[in-house]
Amino acid sequence: MSVRSKAFSLLLIAAGGAVAALTWPAYVENLYPGWTERTKEARAKLPWAASVGSSPAATAANRSGAQRSPEEIRRAAIAARPPVPVDIDTVQRGPMPLRVDAVGTVQPIATVSIKSRIDAQIEKIFVSDGSVVQQGDLLVQLDARQINAQIKQTEANIAKDQTVVDGAVRDFNRLTELLARGSGTQLAVDNARTALAAAKASIAADQALLDNQKVQLSWYTLTSPLTGRVGTFSAKAGNIIRSGDNTVTGSLATIVQTSPIYVAFSVPQAVLAEIREAIARGEGIVTATPQGGTRSATGKVAVVDNTIDATTGTITLRAIFDNADDVLWPGQLCNIRVTLRTEPDVVSIPRSATQSGQIGNFVYLVENGVAKLRTVKVGRFQDGREIIIEGLKGGETIVSDGGLLLIDGIRVDVKSRGQDKKAQDSNNPAPKDHT
């Protein structure tokens, strides 16, 4: 068969189908609801329009199709569809905390590098790497024999100068007595007074030198300036350390304060006012959970940065934690949850129940086994639930899963309720991926 013959045959089949659809609309109506109304004018122009549907059944079908409105036809078509399987849940109403979630970094409040102020040899290290130290604990002892010898020499000079002072005092007293008897001279008394003053000045200079040497002696004993955890020592006993060494080995060790400790995180500037109000009320509770961990620490907002980052529109906060059990570790990433306040009366639904379209956000209510579309206004999202500020009152039954297959007015087949589904999921957890 040629291509022209095939095309002519297809044209005859299409024409025959169109004539049949116009001639017997009642049968086509069952397959395509609304066909009768859309083709009414076309059928009226057919030559045999007067005799079409002469049978009582066809006439009744055509009459009923012509009398129904498009909305009635739509509803009839929806009612003819099979029920859609869905999960349902109940709209909750009650108190709910207002929270802000973020990701933060653990930061020590204080960090101190242990360095030497003098050139000396390490004599002994008293703590091991990674130890917890208290303020004032002895860390490192340097070789102090040279400074101790200098101190002894200065003490000897002070003793010698003291003898000079004692002699100058005796001379001054004797010459003053002779002058009073008329057998001495004023010049001799004045010279004795000058010698006594010089001897006392020499003692003061030696005493100042001794005090300076004792300060230097304290540099040979390195103690912890704060309570915290010491890192690894870069040098061991017997090594020579030098003052002013800015290399990696110039710092013997680093001590970080771990209790209390900061966690720094950023929040949108839109919640800044509520955070400041929470701080003023003595609230602003912060929960930090290390990523990959199961334990959490509780603290409160301690510091609000003085500038908002114009690039990101966020502001940096610092929360302080007691951290006595070392849940938080410096440099660690944490999931942060800030509880600002508890709202007493909040309507909430599962997030999976909310859909978006040209009419905005909407949900499907279930009434007598039929899905009813209801527009809603969503306030915020929290803990897997949408906070509804308009459209629902609480207690309604809504579709929580399967709503993408629904249209307004269609029948539904309830598979499970929200609480039943949660219990089923907890009893049958998803298999873990061990790859």
C-alpha positions in Angstrom: 0.0 0.0 0.0 1.4 3.4 -1.0 1.9 6.3 1.5 -1.0 8.2 -0.1 -3.4 5.2 0.4 -2.3 4.9 4.1 -2.9 8.7 4.7 -6.4 8.5 3.0 -7.3 5.5 5.2 -6.2 7.3 8.4 -8.2 10.3 7.3 -11.4 8.2 6.8 -10.9 6.6 10.3 -10.5 10.0 12.0 -13.5 11.4 10.2 -15.6 8.4 11.2 -14.5 8.7 14.8 -15.5 12.4 14.9 -18.9 11.7 13.4 -19.5 8.9 15.9 -18.5 11.1 18.8 -21.0 13.8 17.6 -23.7 11.3 16.9 -23.6 9.2 20.1 -22.4 11.7 22.7 -24.0 9.8 25.6 -21.4 7.0 25.2 -18.5 9.4 24.9 -19.7 11.3 28.0 -19.0 8.3 30.2 -15.4 8.2 28.9 -14.8 12.0 28.8 -17.0 14.0 31.3 -18.1 17.3 29.8 -18.0 16.2 26.2 -21.8 16.7 25.7 -21.7 20.3 26.8 -18.7 21.2 24.7 -20.1 19.6 21.4 -23.7 20.6 21.8 -23.5 23.4 19.1 -21.6 21.2 16.7 -24.2 18.4 16.9 -27.1 20.8 16.4 -25.7 21.6 12.9 -25.6 18.0 11.7 -28.2 17.2 9.0 -29.5 14.2 11.0 -29.5 16.2 14.3 -33.3 15.7 14.7 -33.0 11.9 14.6 -29.9 11.6 16.7 -30.5 9.8 20.0 -34.0 8.6 19.1 -33.7 5.8 21.6 -35.2 6.6 25.0 -31.9 5.8 26.8 -29.8 8.0 24.5 -32.4 10.8 24.6 -32.3 10.8 28.4 -28.6 10.7 28.5 -28.3 13.7 26.1 -31.0 15.6 28.0 -29.3 15.0 31.4 -25.9 16.0 29.9 -27.3 19.1 28.4 -29.0 20.2 31.6 -26.0 19.7 33.9 -23.6 22.6 34.6 -19.8 22.3 34.1 -19.4 22.3 37.9 -21.9 19.4 38.2 -20.1 17.5 35.5 -16.8 18.1 37.2 -18.1 16.9 40.5 -19.7 13.8 38.9 -16.4 13.0 37.2 -14.5 13.4 40.5 -17.0 11.2 42.3 -16.5 8.5 39.7 -12.8 8.2 40.4 -11.5 5.6 42.8 -10.5 6.7 46.3 -6.9 7.9 46.8 -4.9 6.2 49.6 -3.6 8.8 52.1 -2.2 9.1 55.6 -4.0 11.5 57.9 -3.1 13.4 61.0 -4.7 15.8 63.5 -4.0 19.5 63.6 -2.3 20.2 66.9 -2.9 23.2 69.1 -1.1 24.1 72.3 2.1 25.6 73.7 5.3 25.4 71.6 8.7 26.9 72.2 10.1 29.4 69.8 13.5 28.2 68.7 16.3 29.3 66.4 18.7 26.7 64.9 22.3 27.3 63.8 25.7 25.8 63.5 28.4 27.0 65.8 32.1 26.5 66.6 33.5 25.8 70.1 36.0 28.5 71.2 38.0 28.7 74.4 37.5 31.8 76.4 41.3 32.1 77.0 44.3 30.6 75.2 47.9 31.1 76.5 51.1 30.1 74.9 53.9 29.1 77.3 57.2 30.8 76.3 60.4 31.4 78.1 61.6 35.0 78.9 65.2 34.0 79.2 67.7 31.7 77.5 68.1 28.5 79.5 68.1 24.8 79.5 65.0 22.8 80.4 65.7 20.9 83.6 62.3 19.1 84.1 58.8 19.0 82.8 56.2 18.2 85.5 53.1 17.5 83.5 52.4 15.2 80.5 50.9 16.2 77.2 47.2 16.8 77.2 46.9 17.1 81.0 44.4 19.2 82.8 46.2 21.8 84.9 45.0 24.2 87.6 46.0 27.9 87.8 49.5 28.1 89.5 50.5 24.4 88.8 54.2 23.9 88.1 54.8 23.1 84.4 58.5 23.4 83.6 61.6 24.0 85.7 64.6 25.6 83.9 68.3 25.4 84.9 68.6 28.4 87.4 72.1 27.7 88.8 73.6 30.8 87.2 71.0 33.2 88.5 71.2 31.6 91.9 74.9 32.3 92.0 74.4 35.9 91.0 71.8 36.3 93.8 74.3 34.9 96.3 77.0 37.4 95.1 74.6 40.3 95.4 73.6 39.2 98.9 77.3 39.1 99.8 77.8 42.7 98.5 74.8 43.8 100.6 76.5 42.3 103.7 79.7 44.0 102.9 78.0 47.3 102.3 76.2 46.9 105.6 79.6 46.8 107.5 80.6 50.0 105.7 77.4 51.6 106.9 78.0 50.4 110.4 81.5 51.9 110.4 80.2 55.2 108.9 77.5 55.4 111.7 80.2 55.0 114.4 82.4 57.6 112.8 79.5 60.0 112.4 78.4 59.6 116.1 82.0 59.9 117.5 82.7 63.1 115.5 79.4 64.6 116.4 80.2 64.0 120.1 83.7 65.5 119.8 82.2 68.6 118.0 79.8 69.0 120.9 82.8 69.0 123.4 84.7 71.6 121.3 87.5 69.2 120.3 86.2 68.4 116.8 85.5 70.3 113.6 82.4 70.7 111.6 84.1 69.6 108.5 84.9 66.2 109.9 81.3 65.8 111.0 80.1 66.8 107.5 82.5 64.3 105.9 81.3 61.5 108.1 77.6 62.3 107.3 78.4 62.1 103.5 80.2 58.8 103.9 77.3 57.4 105.8 74.8 58.5 103.1 77.0 56.9 100.4 77.2 53.6 102.3 73.4 53.5 102.7 73.0 54.3 98.9 75.3 51.5 98.0 73.2 49.1 100.1 70.0 50.4 98.4 71.5 49.8 95.0 72.5 46.3 95.9 69.1 45.6 97.3 67.4 46.8 94.1 69.8 44.5 92.1 68.8 41.6 94.4 65.1 42.2 93.8 65.7 42.3 90.1 67.6 39.0 90.2 64.8 37.4 92.3 62.3 38.4 89.6 64.5 36.8 87.0 64.7 33.7 89.1 60.9 33.4 88.9 61.2 33.2 85.1 63.0 29.9 85.5 59.9 28.3 87.0 57.0 28.2 84.5 53.6 27.8 86.1 50.1 27.7 84.5 48.5 31.1 84.3 45.0 29.6 84.1 43.0 26.4 84.6 42.6 24.4 81.4 44.1 21.7 79.3 47.7 21.8 78.1 48.6 20.7 74.6 51.8 18.9 73.5 55.2 20.2 74.6 57.4 21.1 71.7 60.7 20.5 73.7 61.7 18.1 76.3 64.1 18.1 79.3 67.7 18.9 78.2 66.7 21.2 75.3 67.8 24.8 75.2 65.0 27.4 74.8 65.5 31.0 73.9 63.6 34.1 74.6 62.1 36.0 71.6 61.9 32.8 69.5 58.8 33.2 67.3 59.2 29.9 65.5 57.0 26.8 66.1 59.4 25.5 68.8 59.5 28.9 70.5 56.3 28.1 72.3 56.7 25.2 74.8 53.0 24.4 74.9 49.6 26.0 74.7 47.0 26.0 77.4 43.3 26.5 76.6 40.5 27.1 79.0 37.8 24.5 78.6 35.5 25.3 81.5 33.7 27.6 81.1 33.8 27.7 77.3 32.3 29.7 74.4 30.3 28.5 71.3 30.2 31.1 68.6 27.4 31.0 66.0 25.5 33.4 63.6 21.7 34.0 63.4 19.6 36.1 61.0 19.3 39.7 61.9 15.5 39.3 61.9 15.6 37.6 65.3 18.1 40.0 66.9 15.3 41.9 68.7 13.8 38.8 70.2 17.2 37.5 71.3 18.0 40.7 73.1 14.5 40.6 74.8 15.2 37.0 75.8 18.6 38.0 77.3 16.9 40.9 79.2 14.4 38.4 80.7 17.2 36.2 81.8 16.3 33.6 79.2 17.9 32.7 75.8 18.7 29.1 76.7 21.2 27.5 74.3 21.6 23.8 73.6 24.8 22.7 71.8 25.1 19.2 70.4 28.5 18.2 68.9 28.1 17.0 65.4 28.4 13.2 65.4 27.7 13.0 69.1 24.7 12.2 71.3 25.4 14.3 74.4 24.4 17.9 74.6 25.4 20.9 76.8 23.1 23.7 78.0 24.2 27.3 78.4 23.0 30.8 77.7 23.7 33.7 75.4 26.6 35.7 76.9 27.8 38.0 74.1 26.1 39.7 71.2 28.4 41.2 68.6 28.3 44.9 68.1 27.9 44.8 64.3 25.7 43.0 61.8 27.5 41.4 58.8 26.1 43.4 55.9 27.2 40.7 53.4 25.2 37.8 55.0 22.6 39.7 57.0 23.6 37.8 60.2 25.0 38.7 63.6 27.4 36.6 65.7 26.5 35.4 69.1 28.5 33.7 71.8 26.9 31.3 74.3 28.8 30.3 77.5 28.7 26.8 78.8 30.0 25.4 82.1 31.4 22.3 80.3 32.5 20.6 83.5 32.2 17.2 81.8 34.1 18.2 78.6 31.2 17.6 76.3 32.4 20.5 74.1 35.9 20.5 72.7 37.7 23.6 71.3 37.4 23.9 67.5 34.4 21.5 67.4 31.4 22.1 65.2 28.0 21.9 67.0 24.4 22.1 66.2 22.9 25.0 68.1 19.3 25.5 69.3 18.4 28.7 71.0 15.1 28.7 72.8 13.8 32.3 72.9 10.4 31.8 74.6 7.4 29.5 74.8 4.3 30.5 72.9 1.2 29.4 74.8 -1.3 28.8 71.9 0.1 27.6 68.5 -1.5 25.7 65.7 0.9 23.3 64.0 0.7 20.6 61.3 3.3 18.2 59.8 5.4 19.9 57.1 4.5 17.2 54.6 0.8 18.2 54.8 1.4 21.7 53.3 1.4 22.3 49.6 2.0 25.4 47.5 0.3 26.5 44.3 -1.1 29.6 42.5 -3.5 30.1 45.4 -0.7 30.0 48.0 -0.2 27.5 50.7 -3.0 24.9 51.2 -3.8 21.6 52.9 -6.5 19.0 52.4 -9.0 18.4 55.2 -10.7 15.0 55.4 -14.5 15.2 56.0 -16.7 12.1 55.7 -14.1 10.4 53.6 -13.7 13.3 51.2 -10.7 15.6 50.7 -11.5 19.3 51.1 -9.0 21.9 50.0 -8.3 24.7 52.6 -5.9 27.6 52.1 -3.6 28.4 55.0 -1.0 31.0 56.1 2.3 29.6 57.3 4.2 31.5 60.0 7.4 29.5 60.4 8.8 26.0 60.3 10.1 24.3 63.4 10.9 20.7 64.5 9.4 19.2 61.3 6.1 21.1 61.7 4.6 24.2 60.0 3.2 26.8 62.4 -0.2 27.9 61.0 -1.3 31.5 61.8 -4.4 31.5 59.6 -6.8 28.9 58.1 -6.9 26.2 60.8 -8.1 26.2 64.4 -6.9 22.9 65.7 -8.4 19.5 65.9 -9.2 19.1 62.2 -8.2 16.0 60.3 -5.8 16.7 57.5 -3.9 14.7 54.9 -0.3 14.3 56.0 1.0 12.1 53.1 -0.4 11.4 49.6 -1.7 14.9 49.0 0.0 15.3 45.7 -2.6 13.0 44.1 -5.6 14.8 45.5 -8.0 17.3 44.1 -10.8 19.1 45.9 -13.8 16.8 46.6 -12.2 13.5 45.7 -12.7 10.4 48.0 -9.8 9.2 50.1 -8.8 5.8 51.5 -7.1 6.3 54.9 -4.1 4.1 55.3 -2.9 5.2 58.8 -3.0 8.1 61.2 0.0 10.2 62.2 0.5 8.6 65.6 0.1 5.1 64.2 2.7 5.8 61.5 5.2 7.2 64.0 4.8 4.0 66.1 5.3 1.9 63.1 8.4 3.7 62.0 9.9 3.4 65.5 9.2 -0.3 65.6 10.6 -0.8 62.1 13.5 1.5 61.6 15.0 2.0 58.2 18.0 -0.3 57.5 21.4 1.3 58.0 23.8 1.7 55.1 27.0 -0.1 55.9 28.7 0.6 52.6 
